[in-house]
Amino acid sequence: MPIAMLIGIVFYSQIHLLGSITPYLVAVMLFISYSSIDPRKIRISRLHLILLFIQVAGSALIYLLINPFSSLVAQAAMICLLAPTATSAIVITHILGGNEESLTTYSLLSNLVVIMVAPFYFSFVGYRQDISFLESSWSIFYEVFFILLFPLILAMLLKYMLPTVHGYVIRHRGASFYLWTVALVIVSAKTTQFIIDQGTGNYKTEVLIGIVSLLVCVMQFVLGKQIGQRYSDRIAGGQGLGQKNTVLAIWMAQSFLNPISSIGPGMYIVWQNVINSYQVWKKNTERIG
Protein backbone atom coordinates (compact mmCIF):
# COMPACT_ATOMS: atom_id res chain seq x y z
CA MET A 1 0.00 0.00 0.00
CA PRO A 2 2.68 2.63 0.87
CA ILE A 3 4.60 1.83 -2.31
CA ALA A 4 1.46 2.10 -4.45
CA MET A 5 0.54 5.45 -2.93
CA LEU A 6 4.12 6.73 -3.27
CA ILE A 7 4.22 5.81 -6.97
CA GLY A 8 0.93 7.64 -7.53
CA ILE A 9 2.18 10.73 -5.70
CA VAL A 10 5.61 10.89 -7.38
CA PHE A 11 4.38 10.25 -10.92
CA TYR A 12 1.01 11.96 -10.55
CA SER A 13 1.37 14.14 -13.65
CA GLN A 14 1.44 11.07 -15.92
CA ILE A 15 -0.65 8.56 -13.96
CA HIS A 16 -3.63 10.81 -13.20
CA LEU A 17 -4.47 10.67 -16.92
CA LEU A 18 -5.51 7.04 -16.36
CA GLY A 19 -8.27 8.11 -13.97
CA SER A 20 -11.01 7.10 -16.38
CA ILE A 21 -10.25 3.38 -15.91
CA THR A 22 -10.68 3.47 -12.11
CA PRO A 23 -14.42 2.59 -12.11
CA TYR A 24 -13.74 -0.41 -14.34
CA LEU A 25 -11.02 -1.65 -11.99
CA VAL A 26 -13.37 -1.27 -9.02
CA ALA A 27 -16.15 -3.12 -10.87
CA VAL A 28 -13.85 -6.05 -11.71
CA MET A 29 -12.58 -6.23 -8.12
CA LEU A 30 -16.12 -6.35 -6.77
CA PHE A 31 -17.08 -8.97 -9.35
CA ILE A 32 -14.25 -11.22 -8.16
CA SER A 33 -15.23 -10.68 -4.52
CA TYR A 34 -18.94 -11.28 -5.16
CA SER A 35 -18.11 -14.53 -6.94
CA SER A 36 -17.12 -16.01 -3.58
CA ILE A 37 -20.49 -15.27 -1.99
CA ASP A 38 -22.82 -18.17 -1.26
CA PRO A 39 -26.40 -16.78 -1.20
CA ARG A 40 -27.47 -19.64 1.07
CA LYS A 41 -25.23 -18.30 3.84
CA ILE A 42 -26.67 -14.79 3.79
CA ARG A 43 -28.31 -14.17 7.19
CA ILE A 44 -29.45 -10.64 8.02
CA SER A 45 -29.31 -9.87 11.75
CA ARG A 46 -30.30 -6.95 13.95
CA LEU A 47 -26.62 -6.01 14.16
CA HIS A 48 -26.48 -5.56 10.39
CA LEU A 49 -29.50 -3.27 10.44
CA ILE A 50 -28.03 -1.11 13.21
CA LEU A 51 -24.72 -0.78 11.37
CA LEU A 52 -26.56 0.13 8.16
CA PHE A 53 -28.50 2.80 10.04
CA ILE A 54 -25.25 4.30 11.33
CA GLN A 55 -23.74 4.19 7.83
CA VAL A 56 -26.72 5.97 6.25
CA ALA A 57 -27.98 8.28 8.98
CA GLY A 58 -24.52 8.95 10.39
CA SER A 59 -23.13 10.11 7.04
CA ALA A 60 -26.03 12.55 6.62
CA LEU A 61 -25.80 13.79 10.21
CA ILE A 62 -22.06 14.45 10.13
CA TYR A 63 -22.45 16.35 6.87
CA LEU A 64 -25.19 18.56 8.32
CA LEU A 65 -23.15 19.24 11.46
CA ILE A 66 -19.92 20.21 9.69
CA ASN A 67 -21.30 21.88 6.54
CA PRO A 68 -22.04 25.28 8.19
CA PHE A 69 -18.28 25.54 8.94
CA SER A 70 -16.74 23.89 5.87
CA SER A 71 -18.46 22.22 2.94
CA LEU A 72 -15.24 20.48 1.89
CA VAL A 73 -14.63 18.92 5.30
CA ALA A 74 -18.31 17.96 5.54
CA GLN A 75 -18.19 16.13 2.20
CA ALA A 76 -14.99 14.31 3.19
CA ALA A 77 -16.48 13.21 6.52
CA MET A 78 -19.71 12.11 4.84
CA ILE A 79 -18.00 9.91 2.25
CA CYS A 80 -15.82 8.29 4.94
CA LEU A 81 -19.01 7.19 6.72
CA LEU A 82 -21.12 6.39 3.68
CA ALA A 83 -18.50 4.25 1.91
CA PRO A 84 -19.33 0.53 1.95
CA THR A 85 -17.32 -2.10 3.78
CA ALA A 86 -14.13 -3.24 2.08
CA THR A 87 -14.12 -6.81 0.79
CA SER A 88 -10.66 -7.15 2.33
CA ALA A 89 -12.33 -6.73 5.74
CA ILE A 90 -13.36 -10.37 5.50
CA VAL A 91 -9.70 -11.40 5.43
CA ILE A 92 -8.88 -9.31 8.51
CA THR A 93 -11.94 -10.68 10.29
CA HIS A 94 -10.70 -14.22 9.61
CA ILE A 95 -7.24 -13.39 10.98
CA LEU A 96 -8.77 -11.87 14.11
CA GLY A 97 -11.02 -14.90 14.63
CA GLY A 98 -14.30 -13.13 13.85
CA ASN A 99 -17.49 -14.25 12.13
CA GLU A 100 -16.68 -14.20 8.39
CA GLU A 101 -20.20 -15.09 7.26
CA SER A 102 -21.68 -12.24 9.26
CA LEU A 103 -19.26 -9.75 7.74
CA THR A 104 -19.81 -11.11 4.23
CA THR A 105 -23.53 -10.46 4.66
CA TYR A 106 -22.95 -6.94 5.93
CA SER A 107 -20.45 -6.18 3.17
CA LEU A 108 -23.05 -7.08 0.56
CA LEU A 109 -25.81 -5.11 2.32
CA SER A 110 -23.48 -2.15 2.74
CA ASN A 111 -22.82 -1.99 -0.99
CA LEU A 112 -26.50 -2.34 -1.88
CA VAL A 113 -27.43 0.48 0.48
CA VAL A 114 -24.88 2.78 -1.15
CA ILE A 115 -26.49 2.09 -4.53
CA MET A 116 -29.81 3.35 -3.20
CA VAL A 117 -28.62 6.20 -0.97
CA ALA A 118 -25.63 7.68 -2.81
CA PRO A 119 -27.58 9.14 -5.77
CA PHE A 120 -29.92 10.90 -3.34
CA TYR A 121 -27.11 12.30 -1.17
CA PHE A 122 -24.83 13.32 -4.03
CA SER A 123 -27.67 15.10 -5.82
CA PHE A 124 -28.01 17.43 -2.83
CA VAL A 125 -24.36 17.98 -1.93
CA GLY A 126 -22.51 17.30 -5.18
CA TYR A 127 -21.55 19.54 -8.06
CA ARG A 128 -24.42 18.62 -10.42
CA GLN A 129 -26.59 21.54 -9.37
CA ASP A 130 -27.25 22.73 -12.94
CA ILE A 131 -29.76 19.93 -13.63
CA SER A 132 -32.91 18.80 -11.84
CA PHE A 133 -32.89 16.51 -8.82
CA LEU A 134 -34.38 13.60 -10.78
CA GLU A 135 -31.90 14.00 -13.62
CA SER A 136 -29.02 14.24 -11.18
CA SER A 137 -30.20 11.21 -9.18
CA TRP A 138 -30.67 9.09 -12.30
CA SER A 139 -27.28 10.09 -13.68
CA ILE A 140 -25.52 9.16 -10.45
CA PHE A 141 -27.58 5.97 -10.00
CA TYR A 142 -26.62 4.83 -13.51
CA GLU A 143 -22.92 5.20 -12.77
CA VAL A 144 -23.09 3.71 -9.26
CA PHE A 145 -25.25 0.82 -10.51
CA PHE A 146 -22.60 -0.16 -13.02
CA ILE A 147 -19.87 -0.10 -10.40
CA LEU A 148 -21.65 -1.78 -7.48
CA LEU A 149 -24.67 -3.82 -8.59
CA PHE A 150 -23.83 -5.05 -12.08
CA PRO A 151 -20.79 -7.03 -10.81
CA LEU A 152 -23.06 -8.81 -8.31
CA ILE A 153 -25.63 -9.71 -10.99
CA LEU A 154 -22.91 -10.98 -13.30
CA ALA A 155 -21.27 -13.03 -10.53
CA MET A 156 -24.56 -14.74 -9.62
CA LEU A 157 -25.36 -15.46 -13.28
CA LEU A 158 -21.98 -17.11 -13.76
CA LYS A 159 -22.37 -19.09 -10.54
CA TYR A 160 -25.57 -20.79 -11.71
CA MET A 161 -25.32 -20.65 -15.51
CA LEU A 162 -21.60 -21.03 -16.22
CA PRO A 163 -20.13 -22.85 -13.22
CA THR A 164 -16.89 -23.66 -15.09
CA VAL A 165 -16.18 -19.99 -15.73
CA HIS A 166 -17.25 -19.18 -12.18
CA GLY A 167 -14.81 -21.76 -10.85
CA TYR A 168 -12.02 -20.20 -12.90
CA VAL A 169 -12.74 -16.80 -11.35
CA ILE A 170 -12.67 -18.29 -7.84
CA ARG A 171 -9.32 -19.99 -8.47
CA HIS A 172 -7.82 -16.69 -9.59
CA ARG A 173 -9.46 -14.39 -7.04
CA GLY A 174 -6.00 -13.31 -5.88
CA ALA A 175 -5.90 -11.08 -8.97
CA SER A 176 -8.16 -8.61 -7.16
CA PHE A 177 -5.22 -7.63 -4.94
CA TYR A 178 -3.17 -6.54 -7.94
CA LEU A 179 -6.12 -4.68 -9.42
CA TRP A 180 -6.61 -2.91 -6.10
CA THR A 181 -2.94 -1.90 -6.11
CA VAL A 182 -3.24 -0.42 -9.61
CA ALA A 183 -6.41 1.43 -8.64
CA LEU A 184 -4.71 2.80 -5.52
CA VAL A 185 -1.83 4.13 -7.63
CA ILE A 186 -4.27 5.93 -9.94
CA VAL A 187 -6.50 7.45 -7.25
CA SER A 188 -3.42 8.60 -5.32
CA ALA A 189 -2.17 10.33 -8.47
CA LYS A 190 -5.55 11.99 -9.08
CA THR A 191 -5.78 13.19 -5.50
CA THR A 192 -2.26 14.64 -5.71
CA GLN A 193 -3.15 16.39 -8.97
CA PHE A 194 -6.21 17.96 -7.34
CA ILE A 195 -4.13 19.21 -4.40
CA ILE A 196 -1.47 20.69 -6.71
CA ASP A 197 -4.12 22.41 -8.81
CA GLN A 198 -5.54 24.09 -5.71
CA GLY A 199 -2.24 25.77 -4.82
CA THR A 200 -1.47 26.76 -1.22
CA GLY A 201 -4.85 28.28 -0.44
CA ASN A 202 -6.51 25.10 0.84
CA TYR A 203 -3.69 23.54 2.86
CA LYS A 204 -5.36 24.28 6.20
CA THR A 205 -8.57 22.71 4.96
CA GLU A 206 -6.70 19.67 3.65
CA VAL A 207 -4.97 19.14 7.00
CA LEU A 208 -8.33 19.48 8.75
CA ILE A 209 -9.82 16.89 6.39
CA GLY A 210 -7.03 14.49 7.35
CA ILE A 211 -7.70 15.03 11.07
CA VAL A 212 -11.46 14.59 10.66
CA SER A 213 -10.96 11.38 8.64
CA LEU A 214 -8.83 10.03 11.52
CA LEU A 215 -11.55 10.82 14.05
CA VAL A 216 -14.24 9.29 11.85
CA CYS A 217 -12.12 6.16 11.33
CA VAL A 218 -11.47 5.61 15.04
CA MET A 219 -15.10 6.37 15.88
CA GLN A 220 -16.41 3.77 13.44
CA PHE A 221 -14.07 1.01 14.61
CA VAL A 222 -14.86 1.68 18.29
CA LEU A 223 -18.61 2.06 17.76
CA GLY A 224 -18.78 -1.03 15.55
CA LYS A 225 -16.97 -3.13 18.16
CA GLN A 226 -19.14 -1.87 21.01
CA ILE A 227 -22.37 -2.59 19.16
CA GLY A 228 -21.06 -5.89 17.84
CA GLN A 229 -20.17 -7.00 21.37
CA ARG A 230 -23.82 -6.72 22.37
CA TYR A 231 -24.64 -9.30 19.71
CA SER A 232 -21.58 -11.53 20.32
CA ASP A 233 -20.10 -10.33 17.03
CA ARG A 234 -17.52 -7.76 18.17
CA ILE A 235 -14.88 -8.29 15.48
CA ALA A 236 -17.29 -8.36 12.54
CA GLY A 237 -19.03 -5.28 13.93
CA GLY A 238 -15.79 -3.33 14.15
CA GLN A 239 -14.48 -4.35 10.75
CA GLY A 240 -17.86 -3.95 9.08
CA LEU A 241 -18.31 -0.37 10.20
CA GLY A 242 -14.66 0.69 10.31
CA GLN A 243 -12.89 -0.90 7.35
CA LYS A 244 -14.01 0.89 4.18
CA ASN A 245 -13.66 0.36 0.44
CA THR A 246 -11.47 3.45 0.21
CA VAL A 247 -10.68 3.12 -3.50
CA LEU A 248 -14.41 3.23 -4.23
CA ALA A 249 -14.86 6.10 -1.76
CA ILE A 250 -12.10 8.12 -3.45
CA TRP A 251 -13.65 7.50 -6.88
CA MET A 252 -17.09 8.60 -5.66
CA ALA A 253 -15.66 11.74 -4.07
CA GLN A 254 -13.72 12.62 -7.21
CA SER A 255 -16.69 11.90 -9.46
CA PHE A 256 -19.66 13.37 -7.57
CA LEU A 257 -18.33 15.72 -4.86
CA ASN A 258 -15.64 18.37 -4.68
CA PRO A 259 -12.52 16.43 -5.74
CA ILE A 260 -10.55 17.82 -2.78
CA SER A 261 -12.87 15.88 -0.46
CA SER A 262 -11.21 12.69 -1.76
CA ILE A 263 -8.33 13.51 0.60
CA GLY A 264 -10.63 12.23 3.36
CA PRO A 265 -10.88 8.62 2.16
CA GLY A 266 -7.29 8.92 0.90
CA MET A 267 -6.08 9.52 4.46
CA TYR A 268 -8.60 6.97 5.74
CA ILE A 269 -6.54 4.33 3.92
CA VAL A 270 -3.63 5.12 6.21
CA TRP A 271 -5.66 5.27 9.43
CA GLN A 272 -7.56 2.02 8.89
CA ASN A 273 -4.41 0.14 7.96
CA VAL A 274 -2.66 1.41 11.11
CA ILE A 275 -5.60 0.15 13.18
CA ASN A 276 -5.70 -3.18 11.35
CA SER A 277 -1.95 -3.65 11.76
CA TYR A 278 -2.26 -3.01 15.48
CA GLN A 279 -5.18 -5.45 15.79
CA VAL A 280 -3.30 -8.21 13.95
CA TRP A 281 -0.15 -7.57 16.02
CA LYS A 282 -2.17 -7.71 19.25
CA LYS A 283 -3.87 -10.94 18.15
CA ASN A 284 -0.53 -12.58 17.32
CA THR A 285 0.90 -11.43 20.65
CA GLU A 286 -2.02 -13.05 22.49
CA ARG A 287 -1.42 -16.32 20.60
CA ILE A 288 2.26 -16.34 21.47
CA GLY A 289 1.53 -15.46 25.09
LINTA-V801958 format. One record per residue. BURIAL is b if it has 16 or more other C-alpha atoms within 10 Angstrom, else e. D_LAST is the distance of its C-alpha to the last C-alpha in whole Angstrom. Layout:
BURIAL;D_LAST, BURIAL;D_LAST
This chain:
e;30, e;30, e;33, b;34, b;35, e;36, b;39, b;40, b;40, e;42, b;44, b;45, e;49, e;49, b;46, b;47, e;50, e;48, b;47, e;49, e;47, b;43, b;44, e;45, b;42, b;40, b;42, b;41, b;37, b;38, b;40, b;37, b;34, b;37, b;38, b;34, b;35, e;36, e;38, e;38, e;34, b;35, e;35, e;36, e;34, e;35, b;32, b;33, e;36, e;35, b;33, b;36, e;38, b;36, b;36, b;40, e;41, b;39, b;40, b;43, e;43, b;41, b;44, e;46, e;45, b;44, b;48, e;50, e;48, e;47, b;48, b;46, b;43, b;44, b;44, b;40, b;39, b;40, b;39, b;36, b;36, b;38, b;36, b;35, b;31, b;30, b;30, b;27, b;25, b;25, e;23, b;21, b;21, e;20, e;17, b;15, e;16, b;20, b;23, b;25, b;28, b;28, b;28, b;30, b;33, b;32, b;32, b;36, b;37, b;36, b;38, b;41, b;41, b;41, b;44, e;46, e;45, b;45, b;49, b;50, b;48, b;49, b;52, e;52, b;50, b;51, e;53, b;56, e;58, e;61, e;61, e;61, b;58, e;58, e;59, b;56, b;54, e;55, e;55, b;51, b;50, e;52, e;50, b;46, b;47, e;48, b;44, b;42, b;44, e;46, b;43, b;42, e;46, e;46, b;42, b;43, e;47, b;45, b;43, e;46, e;49, e;48, e;45, e;45, e;45, b;42, e;40, e;41, b;39, b;36, e;36, e;36, b;34, e;32, e;35, b;34, e;32, e;35, b;37, b;35, b;34, b;38, b;39, b;36, b;38, b;41, b;40, b;39, b;42, b;44, b;43, b;43, b;47, b;47, b;46, e;48, e;51, e;51, e;51, e;50, e;51, e;48, e;45, e;45, e;44, b;42, e;40, b;40, b;39, b;36, b;35, b;36, b;34, b;31, e;31, b;32, b;29, b;27, b;29, b;29, b;25, b;25, b;28, b;27, b;23, b;25, b;28, b;26, b;24, e;27, e;27, e;24, b;24, b;22, b;20, b;24, b;26, b;24, b;24, b;28, b;29, b;27, b;27, b;31, b;33, b;34, b;36, b;38, b;38, b;39, b;42, b;43, b;43, b;45, b;48, b;48, b;48, b;48, b;47, b;45, b;43, b;41, b;39, b;37, b;35, b;35, b;33, b;31, b;30, b;28, b;27, b;26, e;24, e;22, b;21, b;20, e;18, e;16, e;15, e;14, e;12, e;10, e;10, e;9, e;6, e;5, e;5, e;4, e;0
